[in-house]
Amino acid sequence: MIINGENLSIEDVVRVAIKGEKVELSDESIEKVEHSRKYVENIIGRGEIVYGVTTGFGKFCNVVISPEDVRKLQINLIRSHSVGVGDYFPEEVVRAMMLLRINALAKGYSGIRLSTLITLIEMLNKGVTPLVPCQGSLGASGDLVPLAHMALVMMGEGEAVFKGEILPGGKALERAGIKPVVLEAKEGLALINGTQAMSAVGSLALACAVNLSKVADICGALSFEALNGIIDALDERIQEVRPHPGQASCARNLRKLLHGSEFVTRQGQLKVQDAYALRCIPQVHGAVKDAIWHVKKVLEIEINSATDNPLIFPEEERVISGGNFHGEPVAINMDYLSIAVSELANISERRIERLVNPHLNEGLPAFLTEKGGLNSGLMISQYTAAALVSENKTLSFPASVDSIPSSANQEDHVSMGTIAARKALKIVENTTNVLAIELLCAAQALDFRMEKNRSLKLGKGTDVVYKAVRDIVPKIVEDRVLSVDVKKLTNIIKSGELVKKVEEVIGELE
């Protein structure tokens, strides 16, 4: 993949961070990086006072650093800022972080040496992944703490994973055949001043959310059949008079999935109206789709931006201090994504409740078991879904509305964007499990429907879904450990395999 700082997509991030695609700089980026670095060296040669190059950091911005201490300044910066705590980010998140930092530096506004940037590229390509604690970033002045842990390994310090083994940073570099970097002026700041941790977590959370949006339509369609849903609610004319793009897309998905189904009903055939959890799927899922599309647009601007400080403009011979490191655009949109994905889980849990509740499930056995009492069936699966939904609600409280001043009030408003991104990723994980439980319940409900009338056919898409579920999870005849079933269904969701199977038959879902 050619990196030029301009056109990285969320899909590209997935290809590199998860699938291991290698990267290299474009010729134009090489030229820009070298040009920017030459200007920084000229500044140092002239003895100019420039923030982070010949001064301290944060509240120490007015402390001038002597020429002989400029290199020591950068090393001290990385060591002092490596103060993260908590669990380590997953390897794919750190790889995404490295890619995004490479892309930002490739724009040529950071003043880093080409050789230093190439070291980071080599680490990514050869699989040297720094161990980066997930807690410690305020999301303004950039993701200083996590990015410092990344840069620490570049210096041959800290710890990293290489070929599945946790090693001291220097040893990991040695085994990969990479020389550690001795940081020069401006380079430490160039490596850690930016929004790449929150954007990395956010990009991977978003990629999962895109998949979940399609899976939610798939689950909703299967439940729609299991509960003899009224197909009229999905009529194209209803969507046209309230033309939100996501709503129209969801309704189209459902119509494609349910095409030819003999389990759905018409208005007045069995009932006049469905409950909202069925009837309003296009409106709810559609609003989530619109939110996801908006977040994607914002994130793709962010991951192709220069977000450090100060920024170098060699053509104009200017070094300008600003605030592009502030994570507010990411923070607000990660909170937005959290709310949106939580709603997929909320309405899914309501469909689960209708499927297992004998007062609501249109004549199906209580808790979808034949010998209720002796067997509890899927009773407790709804408990788990409810617990996950409740957890999502607490996680959806926005991180971006909080701010705690830092650096002696020099940095007096911060975004908490990395916290927002981490919460969004957890909500995605919880929602995946809720949707897996809905698949489990809907397939079980359809077993009873089909046993009662074997001549009826499932929809063109839902038939694929039902078979995919039953290929890995058999019908529940007697009580068994259901967490195993949920995990299997979660895996087929997360891998994208379920969506792929459906799209092979009915075409692309939106």
C-alpha positions in Angstrom: 0.0 0.0 0.0 1.4 3.4 -1.0 1.2 5.9 1.8 1.0 9.6 0.9 -0.9 11.2 3.8 -3.9 12.1 1.6 -6.2 9.2 0.8 -6.1 6.5 3.5 -9.5 4.9 4.0 -11.0 3.0 7.0 -10.9 -0.1 4.8 -7.1 0.5 4.2 -6.6 0.7 8.0 -8.2 -2.7 8.4 -6.1 -4.2 5.6 -2.9 -3.1 7.3 -3.8 -3.4 11.0 -5.6 -6.7 10.8 -4.7 -8.4 7.5 -1.1 -7.4 7.6 -0.7 -5.6 4.3 2.7 -3.9 4.0 3.2 -0.2 3.3 5.7 2.1 1.6 6.0 5.9 1.2 5.1 7.6 -2.1 8.0 9.4 -3.9 6.2 12.7 -3.3 6.0 12.1 0.4 9.7 11.3 0.6 10.4 14.6 -1.1 8.1 16.5 1.3 9.5 14.9 4.4 13.1 15.6 3.4 12.2 19.2 2.5 10.5 19.8 5.8 13.4 18.3 7.7 15.9 20.5 5.9 14.0 23.6 7.1 14.0 22.4 10.7 17.8 21.9 10.5 18.1 25.5 9.1 16.1 26.8 12.1 18.4 25.0 14.5 21.5 26.3 12.7 20.2 29.9 13.0 19.6 29.5 16.7 15.9 30.4 16.4 13.5 29.8 19.3 10.8 27.4 18.2 8.3 25.5 20.5 9.3 21.9 21.0 12.5 22.3 18.9 14.5 24.6 21.1 12.1 25.0 24.0 10.5 22.7 26.6 7.0 21.4 26.3 3.6 22.4 27.7 4.0 24.9 30.6 7.7 24.7 29.9 7.2 26.3 26.5 9.1 29.4 27.6 12.2 27.5 28.7 14.9 27.7 26.0 17.0 24.6 25.5 20.7 24.9 24.7 21.9 23.5 21.3 23.9 20.8 23.1 20.7 19.6 24.9 18.4 19.5 21.9 18.8 15.7 21.4 18.5 15.0 25.1 15.3 17.0 25.1 13.6 14.6 22.6 14.8 11.5 24.5 13.5 12.9 27.8 10.2 13.7 26.2 9.6 10.1 25.1 10.7 8.6 28.5 8.8 11.1 30.7 5.6 10.7 28.6 5.6 6.9 28.7 3.4 6.7 31.8 0.5 4.7 30.5 -1.3 2.2 32.7 -4.0 -0.5 32.4 -4.3 -3.3 29.9 -2.4 -3.2 26.7 -4.1 -2.2 23.5 -4.7 -5.2 21.1 -2.0 -5.7 18.5 -4.3 -4.6 15.7 -5.0 -1.3 17.4 -1.3 -0.6 17.9 -0.6 -1.5 14.2 -3.4 0.9 13.2 -1.8 3.6 15.4 1.5 3.1 13.7 0.0 3.3 10.3 -1.9 6.4 11.1 1.2 8.1 12.5 3.1 7.1 9.4 0.4 8.6 7.2 0.4 11.9 9.2 4.1 12.2 9.0 4.1 11.4 5.3 2.3 14.7 4.7 5.6 16.5 5.3 4.5 19.1 7.9 6.2 17.5 11.0 9.9 18.0 10.4 11.0 14.4 11.1 13.9 12.8 9.4 13.1 10.4 6.6 15.3 7.7 8.3 13.2 7.9 11.5 10.0 7.6 9.6 11.4 4.6 7.7 12.2 2.9 11.0 8.5 3.1 12.0 7.5 1.7 8.6 10.0 -1.2 9.0 8.5 -2.0 12.4 5.1 -2.1 11.0 6.0 -4.2 8.0 8.2 -6.6 10.0 5.7 -7.1 12.8 7.4 -5.3 15.7 4.4 -4.2 17.7 5.0 -2.0 20.7 3.2 -2.8 23.9 1.0 0.2 24.5 -1.1 0.7 27.7 -4.6 1.8 26.9 -5.0 4.4 29.7 -3.4 7.7 30.1 -4.4 9.9 27.2 -6.5 13.1 27.6 -7.0 13.4 23.9 -5.5 16.9 23.6 -1.9 17.7 22.9 -2.7 14.5 21.1 -2.4 11.0 22.4 0.9 11.8 24.1 1.1 8.8 26.4 0.2 5.9 24.1 2.3 7.4 21.2 5.2 7.8 23.6 5.1 4.1 24.3 5.1 3.5 20.6 8.1 5.8 20.1 9.9 4.2 23.1 10.4 1.0 21.1 11.7 2.9 18.2 14.5 4.0 20.5 15.2 0.4 21.6 13.5 0.8 24.9 10.1 -0.3 26.3 8.6 -3.6 25.2 7.2 -5.1 22.0 5.6 -8.2 20.6 7.5 -9.9 17.8 6.4 -13.2 16.3 4.1 -13.8 19.3 6.8 -13.2 21.9 7.0 -10.2 24.3 10.5 -8.8 24.3 12.4 -5.8 25.4 12.1 -3.2 22.7 15.8 -3.3 21.7 15.7 -7.1 21.4 12.6 -7.0 19.3 14.3 -4.6 16.9 17.4 -6.7 16.8 15.6 -9.8 15.9 13.7 -8.0 13.1 16.9 -6.5 11.8 16.0 -2.9 12.6 18.4 -0.4 14.1 17.0 1.7 16.9 16.6 5.5 16.4 18.6 8.2 18.1 16.1 11.0 18.0 17.1 14.4 16.8 15.5 17.9 17.3 11.7 18.0 16.9 11.4 14.2 16.2 10.1 13.1 19.6 7.4 15.7 19.4 6.6 14.8 15.8 6.1 11.2 16.9 3.7 11.7 19.8 1.8 14.9 19.2 -1.3 13.7 17.4 -4.6 11.9 17.5 -3.5 8.6 16.2 -4.4 6.4 19.2 -8.0 7.6 19.4 -8.3 7.5 15.6 -6.8 3.9 15.5 -9.3 2.6 18.0 -12.1 4.6 16.4 -11.3 3.3 12.9 -11.4 -0.3 14.0 -14.6 0.3 16.0 -16.1 1.9 13.0 -15.2 -0.9 10.7 -16.9 -3.3 13.1 -19.9 -1.0 13.3 -20.3 -1.0 9.5 -20.5 -4.8 9.6 -22.8 -4.8 12.6 -25.2 -2.5 10.9 -25.7 -5.1 8.1 -25.8 -7.9 10.7 -28.5 -6.1 12.6 -30.7 -6.0 9.5 -30.0 -9.7 9.0 -31.0 -10.5 12.6 -34.0 -8.3 12.4 -35.2 -10.0 9.2 -34.9 -13.5 10.8 -36.9 -12.3 13.9 -39.4 -10.7 11.5 -40.2 -14.1 10.0 -40.1 -15.9 13.4 -42.8 -13.4 14.7 -44.9 -13.4 11.5 -44.0 -9.7 11.0 -46.2 -7.5 8.7 -44.3 -6.8 5.5 -46.3 -3.7 4.7 -44.2 -1.7 7.1 -41.3 -2.1 4.8 -43.1 -0.7 1.8 -40.9 1.6 -0.3 -43.6 4.3 -0.3 -43.4 4.7 3.5 -39.7 5.3 3.2 -40.0 7.8 0.3 -42.2 10.2 2.3 -39.5 10.3 5.1 -36.4 10.2 2.9 -33.6 9.6 5.4 -31.0 7.6 3.4 -30.3 5.1 6.2 -34.0 4.3 6.6 -34.4 3.7 2.9 -31.3 1.5 2.8 -32.4 -0.6 5.8 -35.9 -1.1 4.3 -34.3 -2.2 1.0 -32.1 -4.7 2.9 -35.0 -6.2 4.7 -37.1 -6.5 1.5 -34.2 -8.3 -0.2 -33.6 -10.6 2.8 -37.3 -11.4 3.1 -38.1 -11.7 -0.6 -40.3 -14.8 -1.2 -40.9 -15.4 2.5 -44.1 -17.3 3.4 -43.6 -16.6 7.1 -44.3 -12.9 6.9 -47.8 -11.6 6.9 -49.8 -8.7 5.4 -51.6 -6.0 7.2 -54.8 -7.4 8.8 -54.0 -11.0 8.0 -53.1 -12.0 11.6 -52.8 -8.6 13.2 -53.2 -5.0 12.3 -49.8 -3.7 13.5 -46.6 -5.1 14.8 -44.8 -3.8 17.9 -42.1 -1.1 17.3 -39.2 -3.6 17.6 -40.4 -5.0 14.3 -42.3 -2.3 12.6 -39.7 0.4 13.2 -36.6 -1.5 12.2 -36.0 0.7 9.2 -36.4 3.9 11.3 -34.0 2.7 14.1 -31.5 0.8 12.1 -31.6 3.5 9.4 -30.7 6.2 11.9 -27.7 4.2 13.0 -26.6 3.8 9.4 -26.8 7.6 8.9 -24.7 8.0 12.1 -22.1 5.5 11.0 -21.8 7.2 7.6 -21.2 10.5 9.2 -18.6 9.2 11.6 -16.8 7.5 8.7 -16.6 10.8 6.9 -15.1 12.6 9.9 -12.6 9.9 10.7 -11.4 9.7 7.1 -10.7 13.4 7.3 -8.9 12.9 10.6 -6.7 10.0 9.5 -5.4 12.1 6.5 -4.6 15.2 8.6 -1.5 16.7 10.1 -2.3 16.7 13.8 0.9 17.6 15.6 2.3 20.9 16.8 4.1 23.0 15.8 3.6 22.4 12.0 6.3 23.1 9.5 5.5 25.0 6.3 8.9 25.1 4.6 7.6 26.8 1.4 6.5 29.8 3.4 9.4 29.5 5.8 7.0 29.4 8.7 6.7 27.3 11.8 3.2 27.8 13.2 1.9 26.6 16.6 -1.8 25.7 16.6 -4.2 23.1 18.0 -4.6 20.4 15.4 -3.7 17.9 18.1 -7.0 18.5 19.9 -9.2 15.4 19.5 -12.6 17.0 19.7 -13.7 16.0 16.2 -12.9 12.4 17.0 -14.2 12.6 20.6 -17.7 13.8 19.7 -18.0 11.4 16.9 -16.9 8.4 19.0 -19.6 9.4 21.5 -22.0 9.5 18.6 -20.9 6.1 17.4 -21.4 4.7 20.9 -25.0 6.0 21.1 -25.7 4.7 17.6 -24.4 1.2 18.1 -26.0 0.9 21.5 -29.4 1.4 19.7 -28.7 -1.6 17.6 -28.4 -3.6 20.8 -31.4 -2.0 22.4 -33.9 -2.9 19.7 -32.3 -6.3 19.2 -32.9 -7.1 22.9 -36.5 -6.1 22.5 -36.9 -8.5 19.6 -35.2 -11.2 21.8 -37.7 -10.6 24.5 -40.6 -10.9 22.1 -39.2 -14.2 20.8 -38.9 -15.9 24.2 -42.0 -14.3 25.9 -45.1 -16.6 25.5 -47.3 -13.5 25.9 -45.6 -11.8 22.9 -44.2 -14.4 20.6 -47.3 -15.2 18.5 -48.0 -18.7 19.8 -44.4 -20.1 20.2 -43.5 -22.1 23.3 -42.4 -20.2 26.4 -38.6 -19.5 26.2 -38.5 -21.5 23.0 -38.3 -24.9 24.7 -40.6 -27.9 24.3 -40.4 -29.1 28.0 -40.6 -25.8 29.9 -40.0 -26.2 33.6 -37.6 -29.2 33.2 -35.8 -27.0 30.7 -35.3 -23.2 30.9 -34.6 -23.0 27.2 -33.5 -19.5 26.1 -34.9 -17.7 29.2 -31.5 -16.7 30.5 -30.1 -15.7 27.1 -32.4 -12.7 27.3 -30.9 -11.9 30.7 -27.4 -11.8 29.2 -28.7 -9.5 26.3 -30.3 -7.2 28.9 -27.1 -7.0 30.9 -25.1 -6.1 27.8 -27.6 -3.5 26.8 -27.6 -2.0 30.3 -23.8 -1.9 30.2 -23.9 -0.1 26.9 -26.1 2.5 28.4 -23.6 3.4 31.1 -20.8 3.3 28.5 -22.7 5.7 26.2 -22.4 8.6 28.6 -20.3 11.0 26.5 -16.7 11.3 27.3 -16.3 14.4 25.2 -18.3 16.6 27.7 -15.7 16.1 30.3 -12.4 18.1 30.6 -9.7 18.3 33.3 -7.0 21.0 32.9 -3.5 19.8 32.6 0.1 21.1 32.4 -0.5 23.8 35.0 -3.6 25.1 33.1 -1.6 25.6 29.9 -3.7 22.8 28.4 -6.9 23.9 30.0 -9.5 22.1 27.8 -9.0 18.5 26.6 -11.2 16.1 24.6 -11.1 12.7 26.3 -11.3 11.4 22.8 -9.3 8.2 23.5 -11.7 7.3 26.3 -14.6 7.9 23.9 -13.0 5.6 21.3 -12.3 2.9 23.8 -15.9 3.0 25.1 -17.2 2.8 21.5 -15.1 -0.3 20.8 -16.4 -2.0 24.0 -20.0 -1.2 22.9 -19.3 -2.7 19.5 -18.2 -5.9 21.3 -21.2 -6.0 23.5 -23.6 -5.4 20.6 -22.0 -8.2 18.7 -22.9 -10.6 21.5 -26.5 -9.3 21.7 -27.0 -9.8 17.9 -25.5 -13.3 18.3 -28.2 -14.1 20.9 -30.9 -12.8 18.6 -29.7 -15.1 15.9 -29.8 -18.0 18.4 -33.3 -17.2 19.5 -34.7 -16.4 16.0 -33.4 -19.7 14.5 -34.9 -21.6 17.4 -38.2 -19.9 16.9 -38.2 -20.7 13.2 -37.6 -24.3 14.0 -40.9 -24.4 15.8 -42.6 -22.5 12.9 -41.2 -24.9 10.3 -42.1 -28.0 12.3 -45.7 -26.8 12.4 -45.9 -26.1 8.7 -43.0 -27.6 6.6 -44.4 -26.4 3.3 -43.7 -22.7 4.1 -40.5 -21.2 2.7 -38.1 -18.7 4.3 -37.0 -15.6 2.4 -34.3 -15.6 -0.2 -31.8 -14.1 2.3 -33.1 -15.4 5.6 -32.9 -18.9 4.3 -29.2 -18.4 3.9 -29.0 -17.0 7.4 -31.0 -19.8 9.0 -28.8 -22.4 7.4 -25.6 -20.6 8.4 -26.7 -20.6 12.0 -27.7 -24.2 11.9 -24.4 -25.2 10.3 -22.6 -24.3 13.5 -25.3 -24.4 16.2 -27.9 -27.2 16.3 -31.4 -26.8 17.5 -31.7 -26.7 21.3 -33.7 -29.8 22.3 -32.6 -30.0 25.9 -30.8 -27.4 28.0 -27.1 -27.1 27.3 -24.3 -24.5 27.9 -25.4 -21.7 25.6 -22.3 -19.5 25.9 -20.6 -21.9 23.5 -23.3 -21.3 21.0 -23.2 -17.6 21.4 -19.4 -17.6 20.9 -19.7 -19.5 17.7 -22.3 -17.1 16.4 -20.2 -14.1 17.6 -17.3 -15.4 15.6 -19.3 -15.7 12.3 -20.5 -12.2 12.8 -17.1 -10.6 13.6 -15.3 -12.4 10.8 -17.8 -10.9 8.2 -18.6 -14.5 7.1 -22.3 -14.1 7.8 -22.7 -11.0 5.7 -20.6 -12.5 3.0 -22.8 -15.7 2.8 -25.9 -13.5 2.5 -24.5 -11.1 0.0 -23.4 -14.0 -2.3 -27.1 -14.8 -2.7 -29.0 -11.5 -2.5 -26.3 -8.9 -3.5 -24.7 -6.2 -1.4 -26.3 -5.1 1.7 -26.2 -1.3 2.5 
